[in-house]
Structures are given as C-alpha cells and as structure tokens.
Amino acid sequence: MHKQLYLYVNALSDFGSRMNLIAVSALFSVFANSPVWLMAYFLARQAGAVLSSLFAGVLADRFDRRLCMIASDLVCAVVIGSIAIVPHPLTAVIAAFVAGIMYNVFQISFDASIASLFGEGNVKRTNSRIVRLTMIVTVLGFAVSGYVADLWGFRWIVAFDALTFLVSAVMLFRMRWQTTHRRVPNESKGKWGTDLAEVFAYLKAERVYLHLILFAFLFAFGGTAWNYGLPLLSQRDLSHQSTFHGLMWTMMGAGGVVGSFVFAKVRLRAIPAFLTTMVAFSLTISLVFWSSQQAVILGFLFAAGVFDAGAQLYQRTMIQTSDGAYRGRVLGIQALFVRLGYLLGFLVAPALLMVISLPVMIVVVQGVVTGIAMLLARTFSDSARQSLPK
C-alpha cells in the first residue's frame, strides 16, 4: 500500500516543483536585472543536472538506492527552503544548481528501482501511472501557481515545495525493497572510472539500450523546438495570449492523460509501438504550427499529447529492462544525453528562427529527428529482438 501511495507523494513533489518555478520567477521580478537572474537560474539548474548525470548513475549502482533518494529529498528540502528564509536571487541560483544535482540523484535511483519496488510484471503499468500523474501535475501546477503566488506570495509556495520533499523522505524511510544490485570489489571502490568503463562495455554488448539513449537525445532535441515555439504561437491572439497559451498546455496534458491510459491497456509490441508513437508525435506537433484555427491547434495538441505519452511509456519501460547491476549508470548516461539534447536544441531553434519562419523551423527540427530515428530503426529493431525480454 505504501509503495502505491508513494507514486502520489512523488507527484505531489513534482506539483510543488512546478509551482516553485513560477514563485521564483516572481521573486526575480522585484530585483534589478531580473532577466539576467532568470537566465542564471535556468543555466544553473541545467548545469547541475548535466554535471551530475554520470555521477548519479554510479551512485545508484554502488549504494543503497533508497538511501540515495532519501538523502536527495532532504538536501532539496534544505536548499529550496533556504529561498524562503533568504529571498535573494543568488540564493535561488545556488539552490537551483544544488537541486539540479539532487534531482538527478533521486530520479535515476527511483527509475532504477521501479522493477524492484512494484514487481517485474508491473513495470509498464507503473510507468503508465507515472506518466499520467506527471501530465496531470504539469497542467495543475502551472494553472494554479500564478494565482496562488499572487494571493499568498512566493514564500508560501517555496515553503510548500520544501515540505513536499520532507514528506517524500519520511515516506521512503518507512518503505523497504531490494535497493542494492551490485557488490563493488574492494580494489574498485575508489575507481569510479571503472564503473563507467563497465557500463560502456555493457552498452556496446547490449546495443538496444544505446539506441534508446540516442532516441531520448533526439526526443529532447526535438522537444526544444515546440517548447520554444508554443509561446510564440500563442501571440497570434494578442487579446487572450496568456489564456490561449495556458489552454494549449492544458490540452496537451489532457491528451497525455488519455494516452497513458490507452497505451497501458492495449497489447502492442513495444518496438514498433515506440517508433510509431514517436513518429506520430513529430507529425502532429508539426501540424500544430501549420494550423490557423485555434480549435484545430488545440485538437492537434491533444493528439500530440496522446502520442507523447505513448512514446514516453514505451521508452521508459524498455530501458528499465536493462540489467539491474548496470541500470543506474544506463539511466545516468541517458539523463546526460537528454540534458545535452535540450541544451543543443535551445541553441539551434532560436538560431533557425532568425532565418526561417516558425512553422518551417518546427518541420526542419522534427524532420531531422524523424529522419535520424528512421535510420536507427532497423538496427534498433534487430538489437531489441536479441536483448529485450519477451
């Protein structure tokens, strides 16, 4: 019971984190050079995540994953709570860097523990619930955070976010599951390079997981284009810009909730289902930016959300079939490539938009993503048939 309930506790923490983003933005707005501080905040968060990805993967394989998650929650509670105590932009930037590191430690340890926590036969069902809850809290978090920040002030939101991490830590403290999958020989305990060499050798032998990491990189790279483009698309209706922008995210989130139910129930072969949903998402998200009617835009965003949930579900489920002794490091390498995909995408998308229109930029980026994915599809299918459990 505690294990199933923890999924909702984790979702509550995600909800707090999304509200915290709006609250911190409000904090920056009252200081001079607020755009500079906001940029520093986002860069610090990404930098912490990039620098810690491999390190977090090694931690998840070397040590007790449950204790890694508890430690991460406690550190996040302290650094995020410090913003409420010392409301200064520098505090928020430092907290973002530390939280970026600890989020990775938590998420990689958590994802590596899904099979042990909920059972090997429940991995797909559990991932479906995680994707669905993520979609719901994304919509709700961004929808209510602005109103709550105006009503109560940013301090209460930041304190609430810190409290959710404490609740998560207490819950984890009461839970038990097999959390250590690998014994480190005494001669290797201080040689973290050996851990990385081992996982690279594993990925070379089990190429399906290397392909999944590359797909995750491509999906992140492509995601930056439409993330960057949606606020620009909402500017077509200047009289209701913010309302339409929020409605777009709401429709995509609603599609994601539906998709998480649908793809969890239907029996499809994971490999073609993953590739199909990934390509279908690229197509529908491109059509969003070529549409002129708001109702059509919202309809395509709903469909894109459905396929996005499917692609996430199949990708998460397949990569969690990797060997438990290597799973943390495999997820760490994937986290690194995802962050690099976002960083590269947020450099490429604005640069392309300077020379081509928004709809063409989306098609170019999504076309590149789909083209490379199709080139990888054949070898991915072959390696998956050999490596993934039946």
C-alpha positions in Angstrom: 0.0 0.0 0.0 2.8 2.4 0.9 4.5 1.7 -2.4 1.5 2.6 -4.5 0.7 5.6 -2.3 4.3 6.8 -2.8 3.6 7.5 -6.5 1.1 10.1 -5.4 3.5 11.6 -2.9 6.2 11.8 -5.7 3.6 13.5 -7.9 2.8 16.0 -5.1 6.6 16.8 -5.0 6.5 17.4 -8.8 3.5 19.6 -8.4 5.3 21.7 -5.8 8.4 22.0 -8.1 6.3 23.4 -10.9 4.6 25.9 -8.6 8.1 26.8 -7.3 9.2 27.7 -10.8 6.5 30.4 -11.0 7.2 31.6 -7.5 10.9 32.1 -8.1 10.2 33.9 -11.3 8.1 36.3 -9.2 11.0 36.8 -6.8 13.3 37.7 -9.6 10.9 40.3 -10.9 11.4 42.6 -7.9 15.2 42.8 -8.3 17.2 44.7 -10.8 18.5 42.8 -13.9 15.7 40.2 -13.4 16.2 38.7 -17.0 19.8 38.1 -16.2 19.0 36.4 -12.9 16.3 34.3 -14.5 18.8 33.1 -17.2 21.3 32.3 -14.5 18.7 30.3 -12.6 17.8 28.1 -15.6 21.5 27.7 -16.6 22.4 26.7 -13.0 19.7 24.1 -12.9 20.8 22.6 -16.2 24.5 22.8 -15.3 23.8 20.9 -12.1 21.9 18.2 -14.0 24.5 17.8 -16.7 27.4 17.6 -14.3 25.8 15.1 -12.1 24.2 12.6 -14.6 27.1 10.1 -14.7 27.9 10.6 -11.1 24.3 10.0 -10.1 24.2 6.8 -12.2 27.3 5.4 -10.4 25.8 6.3 -7.0 22.6 4.4 -7.9 24.5 1.2 -8.7 27.1 1.4 -6.0 25.0 2.4 -3.0 21.6 1.8 -1.5 19.1 3.5 -3.9 16.6 4.1 -1.2 19.1 6.0 0.9 20.2 8.0 -2.2 16.6 9.0 -2.7 16.1 10.0 1.0 19.4 12.0 1.0 18.4 13.8 -2.2 14.9 14.7 -0.8 16.5 16.1 2.4 19.1 18.2 0.6 16.4 19.6 -1.7 14.2 20.4 1.2 17.0 22.4 2.8 18.2 24.3 -0.3 14.7 25.1 -1.5 13.6 26.2 2.0 16.6 28.5 2.1 15.0 30.6 -0.6 12.1 31.4 1.7 14.4 32.2 4.5 16.9 34.3 2.4 14.8 35.6 -0.5 17.6 36.8 -2.8 18.3 35.8 -6.4 21.7 34.5 -5.6 20.2 32.1 -3.1 17.8 30.9 -5.7 20.5 30.4 -8.3 22.7 28.4 -5.8 19.6 26.4 -4.8 18.8 25.6 -8.5 22.4 24.3 -9.1 22.3 22.0 -6.0 18.7 20.9 -6.7 19.7 20.1 -10.3 22.3 17.7 -9.0 20.0 16.1 -6.4 17.0 15.8 -8.8 19.2 13.6 -10.9 20.4 11.5 -8.0 16.7 11.0 -6.9 15.2 10.4 -10.4 17.9 7.9 -11.6 17.7 5.9 -8.3 13.9 5.9 -8.5 13.7 4.8 -12.1 16.3 2.1 -11.5 14.1 0.9 -8.6 10.8 0.6 -10.4 11.0 -3.1 -11.1 12.2 -3.9 -7.5 9.6 -1.6 -6.0 6.5 -2.7 -7.9 7.5 -6.0 -9.4 8.9 -7.0 -12.8 5.5 -7.7 -14.2 4.1 -4.3 -13.2 6.7 -2.1 -14.8 4.6 -1.0 -17.8 1.5 -0.4 -15.6 3.6 1.6 -13.1 5.3 3.7 -15.8 1.8 4.4 -17.2 0.7 5.8 -13.9 3.9 7.9 -13.5 3.4 9.4 -17.0 -0.3 10.1 -16.3 0.4 11.7 -12.9 3.2 13.8 -14.5 0.9 15.1 -17.1 -1.8 16.0 -14.5 0.6 17.8 -12.1 2.1 19.7 -15.1 -1.3 21.1 -16.0 -2.4 21.8 -12.5 1.0 23.2 -11.3 1.2 25.8 -14.0 -2.5 26.5 -13.9 -2.8 27.4 -10.2 0.7 28.6 -9.3 0.3 32.1 -10.7 -3.0 32.6 -8.8 -1.6 31.2 -5.5 1.6 33.3 -5.9 -0.5 36.5 -6.3 -2.8 35.5 -3.4 -0.2 34.3 -0.8 3.2 35.4 -2.0 6.1 33.4 -3.2 7.4 32.4 0.3 4.4 30.1 0.9 4.8 28.3 -2.4 8.6 27.8 -1.8 7.9 26.5 1.7 5.2 24.1 0.4 7.7 22.8 -2.2 10.3 22.2 0.5 7.7 20.4 2.7 6.8 18.0 -0.2 10.4 16.8 -0.2 10.3 16.2 3.5 7.1 14.2 3.2 8.7 12.2 0.4 11.8 11.4 2.6 9.6 10.3 5.5 7.6 8.0 3.2 10.7 6.5 1.8 12.1 6.0 5.3 9.1 3.7 6.1 9.4 1.7 2.8 11.6 -1.3 2.2 12.7 -3.0 -1.1 15.8 -4.5 -2.6 17.9 -1.5 -3.3 21.4 -2.7 -3.9 22.1 -4.7 -7.1 25.8 -4.7 -7.3 28.7 -5.5 -5.0 31.7 -3.4 -5.6 35.1 -5.3 -5.2 37.4 -3.6 -2.7 40.0 -2.9 -5.4 37.4 -0.9 -7.4 35.7 1.0 -4.6 37.6 4.2 -5.3 37.8 3.9 -9.1 34.7 5.4 -10.5 36.2 5.4 -13.9 36.0 1.6 -13.7 32.2 1.9 -13.2 31.9 3.9 -16.4 34.1 1.6 -18.4 31.9 -1.3 -17.3 28.7 0.4 -18.4 30.1 1.5 -21.7 31.2 -2.2 -22.3 27.6 -3.3 -21.3 26.1 -0.8 -23.8 28.4 -2.0 -26.5 27.3 -5.5 -25.9 23.6 -4.7 -25.4 23.2 -2.1 -28.2 19.4 -1.8 -27.7 19.9 0.4 -24.7 22.4 2.6 -26.5 19.8 3.1 -29.2 17.2 4.0 -26.6 19.6 6.6 -25.1 20.1 8.1 -28.6 16.3 8.2 -29.1 16.0 10.0 -25.8 18.6 12.6 -27.0 16.7 13.1 -30.3 13.3 13.4 -28.5 14.8 16.1 -26.2 16.4 17.9 -29.0 13.1 18.0 -31.0 11.2 18.9 -27.8 13.0 22.2 -27.5 11.6 23.4 -30.9 8.0 23.1 -29.9 8.6 24.2 -26.3 10.2 27.4 -27.7 7.5 27.8 -30.3 4.3 27.4 -28.3 4.6 30.8 -26.5 5.3 32.4 -29.9 2.3 30.7 -31.5 0.1 32.0 -28.6 1.0 35.5 -29.7 -1.3 35.3 -32.7 -4.2 36.1 -30.3 -2.9 39.2 -28.6 -6.1 39.8 -26.7 -6.1 36.4 -25.0 -2.5 35.4 -25.3 -1.9 34.1 -21.8 -5.2 32.3 -21.7 -4.6 30.6 -25.0 -1.0 29.7 -24.0 -2.3 28.0 -20.8 -5.1 26.3 -22.8 -2.5 24.8 -25.2 -0.6 23.2 -22.4 -3.8 22.0 -20.8 -4.9 20.2 -24.0 -1.6 18.6 -24.4 -1.6 17.4 -20.8 -5.2 16.1 -21.2 -4.0 14.2 -24.3 -1.2 12.8 -22.2 -3.5 11.5 -19.5 -5.7 9.8 -22.1 -2.6 8.3 -23.9 -1.2 6.9 -20.6 -4.5 5.0 -20.1 -4.8 3.8 -23.7 -1.2 2.6 -24.2 -1.1 0.9 -20.8 -4.2 -1.2 -21.7 -3.6 -2.1 -25.4 -1.3 -5.0 -26.2 1.2 -3.9 -28.7 4.8 -5.0 -29.5 7.0 -2.5 -27.7 9.5 -1.8 -30.5 7.1 -0.9 -33.4 4.7 0.9 -30.9 7.5 3.1 -29.6 8.7 4.0 -33.1 5.2 4.6 -34.3 4.2 6.9 -31.4 7.5 8.8 -31.7 6.9 9.5 -35.5 3.2 10.2 -34.9 4.1 12.8 -32.2 6.5 14.5 -34.6 3.9 14.7 -37.3 1.1 16.0 -35.1 3.2 18.6 -33.2 4.4 19.9 -36.6 0.8 20.2 -37.8 0.0 22.4 -34.8 2.2 25.2 -36.1 0.8 25.0 -39.7 -2.8 25.5 -38.4 -4.6 28.8 -38.2 -7.8 28.0 -36.3 -7.5 27.8 -32.5 -9.8 24.8 -32.3 -7.7 22.9 -34.8 -4.5 23.8 -32.9 -5.9 22.6 -29.7 -7.1 19.3 -31.3 -3.7 18.6 -32.7 -2.1 19.4 -29.3 -4.4 16.9 -27.7 -3.4 14.2 -30.3 0.3 15.1 -29.8 -0.2 14.6 -26.0 -1.6 11.1 -26.6 1.3 10.1 -28.7 3.8 11.8 -26.4 2.6 9.7 -23.5 2.8 6.5 -25.6 6.4 7.3 -26.6 7.4 8.1 -23.0 5.7 4.9 -21.7 7.4 2.5 -24.1 10.8 4.2 -23.8 10.7 4.2 -20.0 9.6 0.6 -19.9 12.2 -0.8 -22.3 15.2 1.0 -20.8 14.2 -0.3 -17.3 14.7 -3.9 -18.6 18.4 -3.3 -18.5 20.5 -5.4 -16.1 19.8 -4.3 -12.5 23.6 -4.1 -11.8 24.0 -1.5 -14.6 20.6 0.1 -14.7 21.6 3.2 -12.6 24.5 4.0 -14.8 22.5 3.4 -18.0 19.9 5.8 -16.8 22.6 8.3 -15.8 24.0 8.2 -19.3 20.5 8.7 -20.7 19.9 11.7 -18.3 23.2 13.2 -19.6 22.1 12.8 -23.2 18.7 14.2 -22.5 20.1 17.3 -20.9 22.6 17.7 -23.8 19.7 17.4 -26.3 17.8 20.2 -24.6 20.9 22.4 -24.4 21.7 21.9 -28.1 18.1 22.4 -29.1 17.7 25.7 -27.3 20.8 26.9 -29.2 19.6 25.6 -32.6 15.9 26.5 -32.5 16.3 30.3 -31.9 19.2 30.4 -34.5 17.0 28.8 -37.1 14.1 31.1 -36.3 16.3 34.0 -37.3 16.4 32.8 -40.9 13.2 30.8 -41.4 9.6 31.0 -40.2 8.3 29.3 -37.1 6.3 26.5 -38.9 9.3 25.8 -41.2 11.6 25.7 -38.2 9.4 23.1 -36.4 9.3 21.0 -39.6 13.0 21.1 -40.1 13.8 20.1 -36.5 11.2 17.4 -36.3 12.2 16.2 -39.8 15.8 15.8 -38.7 14.6 13.9 -35.6 12.3 11.6 -37.5 14.9 11.0 -40.3 17.7 10.0 -37.9 15.2 7.9 -35.9 14.2 6.0 -39.0 17.9 5.4 -39.9 18.4 3.9 -36.4 15.1 1.9 -36.5 16.4 -1.1 -38.4 19.4 -1.7 -36.2 17.4 -0.9 -33.2 14.8 -3.5 -34.0 17.4 -6.1 -34.6 19.2 -5.5 -31.4 16.0 -5.2 -29.4 14.8 -8.6 -30.6 18.0 -10.1 -29.2 18.2 -8.2 -25.9 14.7 -7.2 -24.6 12.7 -9.7 -22.5 9.9 -11.3 -24.4 
